[in-house]
Amino acid sequence: MKFSTIKGTKDRLPSDAPTWRFILETAREVLERFGAGEIHTPIFEDTGVFHKSVGESSDIVRKEMYNFSDKGDRTLTLRPEATAPMVRAYLEHGFSSKPRPTKFWTFEPMFRAEKPQRGRERQFHQLGLEIIGLSDAFADAECIDAGWSMLTALGVQNYQIHLGSVGDPADRLEFNAYLRHKLSPVLDRLSEDSKERLGLNPMRILDSKSAGDQELLKELEVKPMLEFLGDAAKAHFEELQHHLREWKIPFVVDPSIVRGLDYYRRTAFEFIHNHESMRGCATILAGGRYDGLAEMLGGQHTPGIGWGCGVERIILALEAEGIPVPEVVKPLVYVVPLEVEALTAVGNVARAIRNVGQVLTAYKVKGVGKSLGDAEKFGAKFVVLIGQTEMANQTVSIRDMQTREQISLPIHGLEAWFLERQ
């Protein structure tokens, strides 16, 4: 039987490594300049972490989570999102007693049992930032600035920051009551999912993927959440915009932004890529404020804000904009035995010069022509040839694969010679 990857998963091959490394190292450099510490949580959690935080009415809990029972009959879930586990870690490890805010950044695989789509597999990867312990609009602005700075450092430019607010809990209650009043008379025209949402969490209907639902919302001229903001949420939203304008971070106010997860409060934002090839996966970074989450997880009231950024979508954005990433590191040297007796000497030479770059060795005697052909396929810059004559004289023969010139050098001077030619 020939096995292959499970639908919705992909192998990450050596040729993919430079792009992933470029994104990860750039993110680490930028986010740590903002004072964020790197954190990694287990890939599975007690299922209750997500039931309590994400909410029973969300598609993530109802349809998309990978749940399983272990040998102790505990119900566990593969992590579908990073925020709840990071807040759980914040509470568990006593960060609440340390100076505020706490800033975490992470790079993790996530798992959702949804239909695979371009830029979102069932196992996908996210970069994430959380700023925990502050309710100030300044923290929201800094969080958005960190995402903007990271994408700028990566070279991604063709996107727009969409900014909204989902208000405070009282504002949402008022808005949900308005939606029930507006949509109950046309219940039969809603999709099956939206009929269920009308009772559980009406705001989520605004984010429906059903074309019929969206047409109905437009026909009924349903007001946006922004018109239901209370005085406190409205002042917070205006202060956030002031900071972003002062810092010259471009954005547009988007009344259509909603959040289906129960823990969101006030600020919500999305970085949406504009290239036509990104249609269907244009949201490359999204986040918002979650001031109610710590309490849902058994902690004291602890405000927070953060974002998640899909790495696979960032890769698509880099490709759409034609942004070059560092090339695959090619071997510097290919060391070849010309006789079987030279194999030990090949190993000694390779070990002596590995500090200067990538060094490959031939494991069998193949002849000069075949060995040079192999070196060309590997992309090696130089070939070191070792035979009886070289061993007797404590030298090696070096072939430059570009110029085809060949010289002889003593073994003891090899490292310095290669260092000069990196």
ABEGO torsion letter per residue (X at the ends): XBBBBBBGBBBBBAAAAAAAAAAAAAAAAAAAAAGBBBBBBBABBBAAAAAAAAEAABAAAAAABBBBBBAAGBBBBBBABAAAAAAAAAAAAGAAABBOBBBBBBBBBBBBBBBBBBGBBABBBBBBBBBBGBABAAAAAAAAAAAAAAAAAAGBABBBBBBBBAEBAAAAAAAAAAAAAAAAAAAAABBAAAAAAAAABAAAAAABABAAAAAAAAAAGBBBAAAABBAAAAAAAAAAAAAAAAAGBBBBBBAABBBABAABBEBBBBBBBABAAABGAABABBBEBBAAAAAAAGBBBBBBBBBBBBAAAAAAAAAAAGBBBBBBBBBABBBBBABAAAAAAAAAAAAAAAAAEBBBBBABBAEAAAAAAAAAAAGBABBBBBBAAAAAAGBBBBBBAAAGBBBBBBAAAAAAAAAAAX
